[in-house]
Amino acid sequence: DNPGLQEIGFEDRMGMLIEHEWAERENRKLKRLVRGAGLPEAACLEDVDYRTTRNLDKPFVATLSSCEWIRRRQNLIILGATGLGKTWLACAFATQACRLKLAATFYRVSDLFADIAVATLDGSLPKLKVALNKPQLLVLDDFGIGGMTVQAAHVLLDVVDRRMRTGALLITSQYPTDQWHGF
């Protein structure tokens, strides 16, 4: 349909076709990873707001954007008051992980506790644990919000312990870490 393409050699046309197919496959994979992560917000690190009130260190965020901490199975904790953008920033890091072909899963902790309760009742708790251990990055948003049963606490501790060997955690919370044990 495009007579101008006939002037380009076969090898060049084939190269263009292969590059186009490769780009399409990469885009589909990225969309699948982002959709599978279950992120509540569309966020990317290029749009981070570095106003002084947020106390974000731009070079540190740039270092974290390589997602090397995820590959090393290290963890990231984002603390701050309500409304500062902890969830948005967590989504931006998860999106960056997906861009780098690292699987991510997002869970609001209160939803996770509800899923643990249901999985305990219907017998699917082992399947849920596998799903929580599978991605390279597990985001737990708003830790400390919502009631945690003893069963949920045991499951969460087990998941966190297993993830030390299988993948990275990103946890957001309004509460300082010294209060977490009390939860």
Secondary structure, DSSP 8 states (H G I E B T S, - for coil): --GGGGGS-HHHHHHHHHHHHHHHHHHHHHHHHHHHHT-SS---GGG----GGGT--HHHHHHHTT-HHHHTT--EEEE--TTSSHHHHHHHHHHHHHHTT--EEEEEHHHHHHHHHHHHHHT-HHHHHHHHHSSSEEEEEEET-S---HHHHHHHHHHHHHHHHH-EEEEEESS-GGGGGG-
